Amino acid sequence: MVARGKRAYGRAMTTLHIEHPISDLATWRAAFARFAPARAQGGVLAARIAQPVDDPHYVVIDLDFGSADEASRFLAFLRDRVWSVRSSSPALAGEPRTLILEQVQQNGSRG
């Protein structure tokens, strides 16, 4: 078992989990791409984007950070500067649901 909030190699792992409805994936992806510099500056270490297999109008995003403080600051940026400005989030079709998650275990294999 991995210690709370630690990766197997000793680095803290915090994930900002975001999910929300969208109007159009291509428009959403273009807007997401425009914020790549902001993600890098905000401390995002990795990003994963997924969609439910039965809903092309919904996205799930996981952004990894080195600390919960970085994740919290980036979430505030998203709320204040991205999601509240229609031109910055043109495909946002509903209120984002967010969670800041701390890793408690990492398995190297399935199961």
Order of alpha helices (4+ residues) and beta strands (2+ residues): beta-alpha-alpha-beta-beta-alpha-beta
